Amino acid sequence: MISISLNQTESEKRLHRILYYVKFLRALILHCVLIVLAIALYMAFGITGLYPVAQDAINALRAQQSQSDSYILAICVTSLCLLFIAFFVWFYISIIRVKRKSLKIQSIVLWLFIPLIPFFYGRLRFSYNHLSPLFTILFAIYLAFIYWWATDLSIGLWKVSTSPDVYSFVATLDPRLTKGIWAHFNKLLDLPRTPLRTWRTGAAYLLSFGSYILLIASLMYFMTFGTVQGKLDQLYSACNPENMPLCAMHSSALAKHIGLWLIPAFIGARLAVLVQSSARKLSSLSVSEALGDSKRGYILYLRSFTADETVLPKPGLPLLSKVLSLRPFPVHIEEELFDVTDGYLPLIAVGRPGGSQELIGGLAYRDYLKDENWQTYVREKILGADSIVLLLNSTGGVLWELENVLSHSAFSKTVFLIDPRAKDNELWQNLTQRIIPMFAKAGVLAPDFQFAGHPIGFYFSRDGLVEIENTNWSATSYRTALSHYLSERARP
């Protein structure tokens, strides 16, 4: 048996540097769509206030002398938003498909944009000379943030374009792991992909969608410092020596209003993340509800019940990724595995006997069985599963599950992930001493087989045994390992 090593360590580090931007791009696309809708509602029905971040654009329309001028400006703003959407989609596709040439072009464009930032210094000088000091400070902080963000993004895009491997990027964001337009839409917005088959899943979806709108509005307000640049542009155009004292008073009021709402915007973004996390836990289904009809495929998750309490370490995120991270950490391993499979195939598992039988969303769909029935149930599910995820440790129940996977020749559709506690070398050695003889007995591996390294997981391909190496052993590491395996299985 040929052993192939697949090292995801370095690409995971580069993924963390750029992943926040991928999420931010998704938010920007929806933000532009909401601005276009807000303008359309205002022009058609005079409705305002539905999307506060679009208020500056609506105010600019109100300021026009004639209705025809308003329509022309609305068309210009809408066209600009659509252009931005196309530009953001190009960025997004370049990252998730690792288009190296496009990424290099985007990185260079950003480097060229950075020297243009002093163009705004004319606005800054105007504000310093004529407007409120507090307003000037807010705009200066905004300029410094833009400079930092553009520099960090340019470096991140270049690093992705020169990454020695692309496993983490392609596997984590692979569109093949989503089935149907509805699932694609929900994955794009980080919304639950659980089938809407009960009132709980429907309510959870609406709650999650509402919290995502709150997240976008709060995040955009916070990152643009209350759209301070748009407000300064309006003042720059409208102010003259005759009304400058009035402009200064108005800028002071604007600065106080922005400062007052920055903290609620930050809290709103964090609150929206927590609400989304809670909504996922509400969107629970039993195995029978998730599968619907018996013909639907599924992924079987086998593990020791003690693994349900194992918390994965928080990934080592760069500073800007920590600031803009939209995901609460730490997480359990099953949460990561479920999020990978959600919208692709249902992840099912056996519930802990004697434990709470409450169905919790965001985890594998469970069936709760009597002690005398669980082994028969697992055997049947092994045979019918489209794929299997087996979290290996040396407990008796897991070794029995491994024995049955091997005896039913299901090893070829199984990814064997290593229990995070086996990162410890002593536990790793003990585990390999238990499992290698079982693989050898089944004729899958040679009796003297030794792993080339200390993998986080492995699987069998047409070419041999693939060892997935990742020294980070983080939440992202397990997510990437499963994503890569399922992507390989989905390959035509």
C-alpha positions in Angstrom: 0.0 0.0 0.0 1.5 3.3 -1.1 1.3 6.1 1.6 0.7 9.6 0.4 1.2 12.6 2.7 -1.1 15.6 2.3 0.1 18.5 4.5 -2.5 21.2 5.2 -0.6 23.1 7.9 0.8 26.0 5.9 -2.3 26.5 3.7 -4.5 26.7 6.9 -2.4 29.6 8.2 -2.8 31.4 4.9 -6.5 30.6 4.9 -7.0 32.2 8.3 -5.4 35.4 7.0 -7.9 35.7 4.2 -11.0 33.8 5.4 -12.4 36.9 7.2 -12.3 38.7 3.9 -14.2 35.9 2.2 -16.9 36.3 4.8 -16.7 40.1 4.5 -17.1 39.8 0.7 -20.3 37.9 1.2 -21.5 40.6 3.5 -20.6 43.3 1.0 -22.5 41.7 -1.8 -25.7 41.5 0.3 -25.0 45.1 1.6 -25.0 46.4 -2.0 -28.2 44.5 -2.8 -29.9 46.0 0.3 -28.8 49.5 -0.8 -30.3 49.0 -4.2 -33.6 47.7 -2.6 -33.7 50.6 -0.2 -33.3 53.1 -3.1 -35.9 51.3 -5.1 -38.4 51.4 -2.2 -37.7 55.1 -1.6 -38.1 56.0 -5.3 -41.3 53.9 -5.7 -43.1 54.5 -2.4 -41.1 57.0 -0.4 -40.3 54.4 2.2 -37.1 55.2 4.3 -35.4 53.8 7.3 -35.5 50.1 6.4 -31.8 49.9 5.9 -30.1 52.7 7.9 -26.7 52.4 6.2 -28.4 53.4 2.9 -29.7 56.6 4.4 -26.8 58.8 3.0 -27.6 57.7 -0.6 -31.3 58.4 0.0 -30.5 61.9 1.5 -28.5 62.6 -1.7 -31.5 61.8 -3.8 -33.7 64.1 -1.6 -31.3 66.9 -2.2 -31.8 67.0 -5.9 -33.8 69.9 -7.3 -35.9 68.0 -9.7 -37.4 64.5 -10.0 -35.5 63.8 -13.2 -32.2 64.6 -11.4 -33.3 62.2 -8.6 -33.9 59.4 -11.2 -30.6 60.0 -12.9 -28.7 59.9 -9.5 -30.6 56.7 -8.5 -29.6 55.0 -11.8 -26.0 56.1 -11.2 -26.0 54.8 -7.7 -27.6 51.5 -8.7 -25.2 51.0 -11.6 -22.3 51.6 -9.2 -23.6 49.1 -6.7 -24.0 46.5 -9.5 -20.5 47.2 -10.7 -19.2 46.7 -7.1 -21.2 43.5 -6.8 -19.5 42.2 -10.0 -16.1 43.3 -8.7 -16.7 41.6 -5.3 -17.9 38.4 -7.0 -14.7 38.3 -9.1 -12.6 38.7 -5.9 -14.7 36.0 -4.2 -14.4 33.4 -7.0 -10.7 34.1 -7.3 -10.1 33.2 -3.7 -12.3 30.1 -3.4 -10.9 28.6 -6.6 -7.4 29.9 -6.0 -7.0 31.6 -9.4 -3.4 32.6 -8.9 -3.1 35.1 -11.7 -6.3 36.9 -10.7 -5.2 37.0 -7.1 -1.9 38.6 -8.1 -3.7 41.2 -10.2 -6.0 42.0 -7.3 -3.1 42.3 -4.9 -1.2 44.7 -7.2 -4.4 46.8 -7.8 -4.7 47.2 -4.0 -1.1 48.2 -3.8 -1.7 50.8 -6.4 -4.8 52.0 -4.5 -2.9 52.5 -1.3 -1.0 55.6 -2.6 -4.3 57.1 -3.7 -5.5 57.2 0.0 -3.8 60.6 0.4 -6.4 61.9 -2.1 -8.7 61.9 0.9 -6.3 64.1 2.8 -7.8 67.1 1.0 -11.1 66.2 2.7 -9.2 65.7 5.9 -7.6 69.1 5.6 -10.9 70.7 4.9 -12.4 69.0 8.0 -9.5 70.0 10.2 -9.7 73.7 9.1 -13.5 74.2 9.1 -15.4 71.4 10.9 -15.7 69.8 14.3 -12.5 68.4 15.8 -14.4 65.3 16.8 -15.6 64.8 13.3 -12.1 65.2 12.0 -10.8 62.6 14.5 -13.4 60.1 13.3 -12.5 60.6 9.7 -8.7 60.3 10.4 -9.3 57.0 12.3 -11.4 55.8 9.3 -8.6 56.7 6.9 -6.0 54.8 9.1 -8.3 51.7 9.2 -8.7 51.8 5.4 -4.9 52.0 4.9 -4.4 49.1 7.4 -7.1 47.0 5.8 -6.0 47.5 2.2 -2.4 46.7 3.1 -3.3 43.5 5.0 -5.7 42.4 2.3 -3.1 43.0 -0.5 -0.5 40.9 1.4 -3.1 38.2 2.2 -4.1 37.9 -1.5 -0.5 37.6 -2.6 0.2 34.9 0.0 -2.8 32.9 -1.2 -1.6 33.3 -4.8 1.8 31.9 -3.8 0.6 29.2 -1.5 2.5 25.9 -2.0 -0.8 24.0 -1.8 -4.5 24.9 -2.1 -6.1 22.1 -0.1 -7.4 24.3 2.7 -8.9 26.9 0.4 -10.5 24.6 -2.2 -11.8 22.1 0.3 -13.2 24.6 2.8 -15.0 26.7 0.2 -15.7 23.9 -2.4 -19.1 24.6 -4.1 -19.4 20.9 -4.8 -20.3 20.3 -1.1 -23.6 22.1 -1.6 -26.6 20.8 -3.5 -29.2 23.0 -5.1 -29.6 26.8 -5.4 -31.3 27.1 -2.0 -28.4 25.4 -0.2 -25.9 27.6 -2.2 -27.7 30.7 -1.2 -27.8 29.8 2.5 -24.2 28.7 2.5 -23.2 32.0 0.9 -24.9 33.9 3.8 -23.8 31.4 6.5 -27.5 30.5 7.1 -28.8 27.1 8.2 -29.2 24.6 5.4 -31.3 22.2 7.5 -34.5 21.1 5.6 -37.5 23.3 6.6 -39.6 20.3 7.7 -40.9 21.5 11.1 -42.0 24.7 12.7 -38.8 24.7 14.8 -36.5 24.7 11.7 -38.7 27.3 10.0 -38.6 29.6 13.0 -34.8 29.0 13.4 -34.2 30.0 9.8 -36.2 33.2 10.1 -34.4 34.1 13.3 -31.0 33.4 11.7 -31.9 35.4 8.5 -33.0 38.4 10.6 -29.9 38.3 12.7 -27.8 38.2 9.5 -29.4 41.4 8.3 -28.6 42.9 11.7 -25.1 41.7 11.4 -24.6 43.3 7.9 -26.1 46.6 9.0 -24.1 46.7 12.2 -20.9 45.6 10.6 -21.1 48.1 7.8 -21.9 51.0 10.1 -19.0 50.0 12.4 -16.4 49.6 9.6 -17.4 52.8 7.8 -17.5 54.7 11.1 -21.1 55.6 10.5 -20.4 56.3 6.8 -18.3 59.2 7.9 -16.8 59.6 4.4 -20.1 60.0 2.7 -21.2 62.6 5.3 -17.9 64.5 4.8 -18.4 64.4 1.0 -21.8 66.0 1.4 -20.4 68.7 3.7 -17.5 69.4 1.3 -19.9 70.0 -1.6 -22.5 72.0 0.3 -20.4 74.2 2.6 -19.0 77.6 1.5 -17.7 80.6 3.4 -21.2 82.0 4.0 -22.6 78.9 5.7 -19.3 77.5 7.2 -20.3 78.2 10.9 -23.5 76.3 10.3 -21.6 73.4 8.7 -19.3 73.2 11.7 -22.2 72.9 14.0 -23.8 70.3 11.8 -20.5 68.3 11.7 -20.4 68.4 15.5 -23.9 67.0 15.7 -23.0 64.3 13.1 -19.9 63.3 15.0 -21.8 62.9 18.3 -24.5 60.9 16.5 -21.8 58.6 14.9 -19.9 58.2 18.2 -23.2 57.4 20.0 -24.1 54.6 17.6 -20.6 53.0 17.1 -20.8 51.0 20.3 -24.3 49.8 19.7 -23.2 48.8 16.2 -20.4 46.7 17.6 -22.6 45.2 20.2 -25.3 44.5 17.5 -22.7 42.6 15.3 -21.7 40.4 18.3 -25.3 39.9 19.3 -26.2 38.9 15.8 -23.5 36.2 15.8 -24.8 34.8 19.1 -28.4 34.8 17.9 -27.3 33.0 14.7 -25.5 30.4 16.9 -28.6 30.0 19.0 -30.8 29.7 16.0 -28.7 26.8 14.7 -29.4 24.9 17.9 -33.1 25.4 17.4 -33.1 23.9 13.9 -33.0 20.3 15.1 -34.4 17.2 13.4 -34.5 13.5 14.1 -32.8 11.2 11.6 -36.1 10.2 10.1 -37.1 13.8 9.6 -33.7 14.7 8.1 -33.6 11.9 5.7 -37.2 12.3 4.6 -37.5 9.3 2.3 -35.3 6.2 2.6 -33.6 6.8 -0.8 -31.8 10.0 0.4 -28.1 9.5 1.0 -26.4 10.3 4.3 -23.0 10.5 6.0 -22.6 8.4 9.1 -20.7 9.8 12.1 -19.1 7.2 14.4 -17.4 8.2 17.6 -17.0 7.6 21.3 -19.5 9.5 23.3 -16.7 11.1 25.3 -15.8 12.9 22.1 -19.0 14.9 22.4 -17.4 16.9 25.2 -14.1 17.5 23.4 -13.5 21.2 22.7 -11.2 22.1 19.8 -8.6 24.8 20.3 -9.3 28.2 18.8 -7.4 28.8 15.6 -4.5 31.2 15.8 -6.1 34.1 13.9 -4.2 37.2 12.7 -5.1 40.4 14.4 -7.5 41.7 11.7 -9.2 38.3 11.5 -9.8 38.4 15.2 -11.3 41.8 15.0 -13.6 40.9 12.1 -14.2 37.2 13.1 -17.9 36.4 12.8 -17.8 33.1 14.5 -17.8 32.3 18.2 -15.0 30.1 19.5 -14.2 27.6 20.9 -16.3 24.8 19.3 -16.8 21.1 19.5 -15.5 18.9 16.8 -19.0 17.7 15.8 -20.1 21.3 15.2 -17.3 21.7 12.6 -18.2 18.4 10.9 -21.9 19.2 10.8 -21.3 22.6 9.2 -19.3 21.0 6.4 -22.0 18.5 5.6 -25.0 20.8 6.1 -26.6 21.5 2.7 -24.7 18.5 1.1 -25.8 15.3 2.8 -27.3 14.8 6.3 -24.8 13.9 9.0 -26.4 11.2 11.3 -25.2 9.6 14.5 -26.4 7.5 17.5 -27.4 9.6 20.5 -25.8 8.9 23.9 -27.8 6.2 25.8 -29.2 7.4 29.1 -28.5 11.0 28.2 -30.8 13.8 27.3 -32.8 12.9 24.3 -33.4 16.6 23.4 -32.7 17.3 19.7 -30.1 20.0 19.3 -29.4 21.7 16.0 -25.9 22.4 14.7 -25.0 18.8 15.5 -25.5 15.5 13.7 -29.1 14.3 13.4 -29.5 11.7 16.1 -31.5 8.5 16.8 -31.7 7.4 20.4 -31.7 3.7 20.8 -31.8 1.0 23.5 -28.5 -0.6 24.4 -29.5 -3.9 22.8 -30.3 -2.3 19.5 -27.5 0.1 18.7 -25.1 -2.4 17.2 -27.7 -3.7 14.7 -28.6 -0.1 13.8 -24.9 0.9 13.2 -24.3 -2.2 11.0 -27.3 -1.2 8.8 -26.2 2.4 8.6 -22.6 1.4 7.7 -23.9 -0.6 4.7 -26.2 2.2 3.5 -24.1 5.3 4.1 -22.8 7.4 1.3 -19.7 8.2 3.4 -18.6 7.5 6.9 -16.7 9.7 9.4 -15.0 7.6 12.1 -13.3 9.5 14.9 -10.7 7.1 16.1 -9.7 6.4 19.7 -8.9 3.3 21.7 -12.2 2.9 23.5 -14.1 -0.4 23.1 -17.1 1.0 21.2 -15.0 2.8 18.6 -12.8 -0.3 18.0 -16.0 -2.3 17.5 -17.2 0.3 15.0 -13.8 0.1 13.2 -14.0 -3.7 13.1 -17.4 -3.5 11.4 -16.4 -0.9 8.9 -13.5 -3.1 7.9 -15.5 -6.4 7.9 -18.1 -4.8 5.6 -15.5 -3.4 3.3 -16.7 0.1 4.0 -13.1 1.5 4.6 -13.0 2.8 1.0 -15.9 5.3 1.8 -14.6 6.2 5.3 -12.4 9.1 6.4 -10.6 8.1 9.7 -10.1 11.2 11.8 -7.9 11.1 14.9 -9.4 12.0 18.2 -7.9 15.4 19.2 -6.6 14.0 22.5 -4.3 11.7 20.4 -2.2 14.7 19.6 -0.3 13.5 22.6 2.5 11.2 21.3 1.8 8.6 24.0 -1.9 8.4 23.2 -1.0 8.3 19.5 1.3 5.4 19.9 -1.2 3.5 21.9 -3.9 4.1 19.3 -1.7 3.0 16.3 -0.8 -0.2 18.2 -4.5 -1.0 18.5 -5.7 -0.1 15.0 -2.9 -1.2 12.7 -3.3 -4.9 13.5 -7.1 -4.6 12.8 -6.4 -3.1 9.4 -3.8 -5.8 8.8 -6.2 -8.5 9.8 -8.7 -7.2 7.2 -6.0 -7.3 4.5 -6.0 -3.5 4.1 -2.5 -2.7 5.4 0.6 -4.8 5.8 1.3 -6.0 9.4 4.5 -4.0 9.6 2.9 -0.8 8.3 3.9 2.5 10.0 2.4 5.9 9.5 4.8 8.3 7.8 4.0 11.0 10.3 1.4 12.0 13.0 -1.6 12.7 10.8 -4.9 14.3 11.9 -6.7 11.8 9.7 -6.4 9.4 6.8 -8.4 7.7 4.1 -8.0 5.2 1.3 -8.0 6.4 -2.3 -7.3 4.7 -5.7 -3.7 5.6 -5.4 -3.1 4.4 -1.8 -3.4 5.6 1.8 -3.6 9.4 2.1 -2.4 10.8 5.4 -3.7 14.3 6.2 -1.0 16.1 8.1 -1.8 19.3 10.1 0.2 20.3 13.1 -2.4 23.0 14.1 -5.0 20.4 15.3 -7.5 23.3 15.4 -11.2 23.6 14.6 -10.3 24.6 11.0 -7.9 21.6 10.8 -10.7 19.1 11.2 -13.1 21.1 9.0 -10.5 21.2 6.2 -9.7 17.5 6.5 -13.4 16.4 6.1 -14.0 19.0 3.4 -11.1 17.7 1.4 -12.2 14.1 1.7 -15.8 14.8 0.7 -14.5 17.0 -2.2 -12.4 14.1 -3.4 -15.4 11.8 -3.1 -17.6 14.2 -5.1 -15.0 14.5 -7.9 -16.5 13.0 -11.2 
